[in-house]
Structures are given as structure tokens and as C-alpha cells.
Amino acid sequence: MTMKNPLAKTAVLLAGMYVFLTWILPLFTAPLPASLIYLYLALTVAAAAIFYTMSGAGLDDFMGPIGRFLTGEGHAGATGTARLVVFALFPLLVGWQTYAKLAPSDMPPAENRTIHPAPPGEFVGLANPFPRTPGNIATGQGLYAAYCSPCHGGNFDGKGPASVGFNPPPANFSDPGTIAQLQESYLFWRIKKGGVGLPVEGMPWKSAMPRWEKELTDERIWKIIMGEYAGAGQSPRTWEEEE
């Protein structure tokens, strides 16, 4: 398959878009959630398929390699072996996916709930009163390691040693769709009041977050928040960004 082939061009375009959206765009603006990146890639595939199949010649160029691969035309040697491997693995993959979806599970069914309910009025718009200095960030990361990493993980990815025991699992702070979408005041509320402090719209209150105000001072909580953002490579959402 040469670079003149529509399939090859589409593959290069998808690779370029993925690199741009995942690594280049975050250098200039807020990172995109993974779900939005995959949506853009899916729309790109659909647009390429429509464009290349608008004519009979384009349809043949686009679908020809797929048809020849399925029929084995022109595939010998290493390419023929690769074709047989794909044909052997594809049914196994479909079978595994089918089994995974239909096999009985002891996990409870999913329930609709508000993932990020609105905080009480006294927490709205609070600003971190402590400067974002290297010393404060280091203190916050030390406190995070002691109090938060068992659930949220040493890599801030929600995969701490205790995370397997919770449903839903602890938040993955390195995902741009979590704390990067929230203000520091929201994290302060959630850490301070914990799962028991969630409002009615957070039902069925599926949060194992402890009520840390019983053990941590406000100063320590604010510094933990600094450490979380710095360790996860994220920045908090601000009022200036919303305006």
C-alpha cells in the first residue's frame, strides 16, 4: 500500500490528528478529555470515507485494498501469513468481547447520578490563600502521599493499592476530564466534607472519600490540592477562563 492510497492517507491523517490533539494542542490550551479526542478521530474517519467514496473510481481506490486483502488476491509470502494471522485472531477477539459482555458478573448495575454536584454556597469561588511556591507544592505532595495515594495512586492516576475495592473507582487526576475541569474551591469542598457531604443530587452517594476535615487543617487541604495539580500535570479551572 503506497502513500497515494486513500487508506494510507487516512491512516496518516488520523495519526497526525492524534499527535496534535494529545501532545501539541495542550501546549497552547487546556488538554482535551480522551472521549472528545476519540470523537474527533471517529468523525475524521467518517469524513474521509464519505470523501473518497463520492465517485466510482474513488470507491475502488478506497475499498480495493480491503477487498484484495479479504480475497487473498496478490497476498503471498509475509503478507499472506499476516492475512492468515488476522483471520485467526479476529474471531477470537469477537468471541472474547462477546463473552466479556454476556458472562455473569457480581458487579452491581450502573446507576445514574450527578458525578460533580454543585457545592454549597459557602465554598463557591473560594481561592487558595497560599502561594503556589515550590515549598508549598512539595509539602502538599508529601501530604498527598500520606493521605491520598493509597486510593488515588502515587502517579495520580486513580490506581492506588486500595483502589480495586471501590465502585466507582477513585478519580484519575491525570485525565484532563477530572480536576482540570474543576476549580480549586470544588476540590477543597470535596476533600473537606468527603462523601458524606454530598448533596441530594449526588445520590446514591457512591463516594468513599473520607471527611478529611476531621484530620486535616484547611491549610493542609489547600496544599494537598496544589500537590495534586502539580503531580498530575494539570492546572485548575479559574474564573478568568470562564469569563
Residue, then its C-alpha position, 0 to 999 in steps of 0.5 A: m500500500t503506497m502513500k497515494n492510497p486513500l487508506a494510507k492517507t487516512a491512516v496518516l491523517l488520523a495519526g497526525m490528528y492524534v499527535f496534535l490533539t494529545w501532545i501539541l494542542p495542550l501546549f497552547t490550551a487546556p488538554l482535551p478529555a480522551s472521549l472528545i479526542y476519540l470523537y474527533l478521530a471517529l468523525t475524521v474517519a467518517a469524513a474521509a470515507i464519505f470523501y473518497t467514496m463520492s465517485g466510482a473510481g474513488l470507491d475502488d481506490f478506497m475499498g480495493p485494498i480491503g477487498r484484495f486483502l479479504t480475497g487473498e488476491g496478490h497476498a503471498g509470502a509475509t503478507g499472506t501469513a499476516r492475512l492468515v494471522v488476522f483471520a485467526l485472531f479476529p474471531l477470537l477477539v469477537g468471541w472474547q468481547t462477546y463473552a466479556k459482555l454476556a458472562p455473569s458478573d457480581m458487579p452491581p448495575a450502573e446507576n445514574r447520578t450527578i458525578h460533580p454536584a454543585p457545592p454549597g454556597e459557602f465554598v463557591g469561588l473560594a481561592n487558595p490563600f497560599p502561594r503556589t511556591p515550590g515549598n508549598i507544592a512539595t509539602g502538599q505532595g508529601l501530604y498527598a502521599a500520606y493521605c491520598s495515594p493509597c486510593h488515588g495512586g502515587n502517579f495520580d492516576g486513580k490506581g492506588p493499592a486500595s483502589v480495586g475495592f471501590n465502585p466507582p473507582p477513585a478519580n484519575f487526576s491525570d485525565p484532563g476530564t477530572i480536576a482540570q475541569l474543576q476549580e480549586s474551591y470544588l476540590f477543597w469542598r470535596i476533600k473537606k466534607g468527603g462523601v458524606g457531604l454530598p448533596v441530594e443530587g449526588m445520590p446514591w452517594k457512591s463516594a468513599m472519600p473520607r471527611w478529611e476535615k476531621e484530620l486535616t487543617d484547611e491549610r493542609i487541604w489547600k496544599i494537598i490540592m496544589g500537590e495534586y495539580a502539580g503531580a498530575g500535570q494539570s492546572p485548575r479551572t479559574w474564573e478568568e477562563e470562564e469569563 
